[in-house]
Amino acid sequence: MKITVSQQGEKLIVEFRHKGNVDNYSIDKAEKFLVCVDKLLKKHHTVKISDFRDAKLEFEGRIGMLTERVVRAIMLGLSF
């Protein structure tokens, strides 16, 4: 799985790529990243929490340090 986070204006765009599927979500705050994960899991039953352990996480463009830390903390929490 590959996860790309980018910022356009005040919105964050989160892109999940998994086995040929691409899902994009637009969120206001980094704290809503977990909501995107929940939506992805409900939409694609083949995606499992364990897929996030080995996910490649990329940040594109001008992402704030706090945003990056929140997303990384959520990813770390999903790996347990």
N, C-alpha and C positions, 0 to 999 in steps of 0.2 A: 504494500500500500504506500502511496505517496500523497502527502498532504502539503498543499501550498497555501500560504496565507499572504495576501497582499492588501494594500490599502488604496481606496479610491475616494478621495475627499474625506468625509468623516465615517465612511462605511468600510468594514472589513469584508473582503471576499475570501471565502474558504473553499478550496477545491480539493475533493477527495478523488483519487484515481485508484481503482482496485479491479484487477482482472478485466480490463477493457471498459469498465463503467466509469463515467466521469459525472460527478455531482458537484454543483456549485451552490453555495449558500451565502447570502449577504446578511451581515449582522452589524448591530450598532456598537456593541462592546465586546471585548475579548472574553468576558465572563459568559457570554452566550455561546461560546464554542462548544460547550457540553450539550447544548440543545441541538446543535448541528450533528453531533455524534449520535444522539438519540434518534433524530430523524433518519439518518443514514442507516442505522441498525434496523429501524422499522421498515424502511423502504426496500432494503436488500437483505433478505434473510440469510444469504450466503456469507455476509460479512459478520465476523465475530469479534468480540472484545480482544481476543488474543491476536487478531490481525494488527492491532494498534501497537503491540509491543515492538514489532520490527518495522514499523512505519518510518518512512523517510520524511522528515519535516523540513520544509523550506520556507523562508521568509523572503518575499520580493518587495523591492521598492523601499519606501521610507516607513518602516514599522517602528513604533515607539518601543522603548526598552521595557516599559511596564506591560505592554501588549504581548511582547515576546515571552516575558517571564510568566504571565498568566497562562498562555497557551502551553508552554513547556511544563508548567506545574500540573495542568489538567492531563497532559499526555503521561506524565510520570505517575499520576494517580491511577490512570487506566491500566498501567502495566502491572499493578499489584493484583 
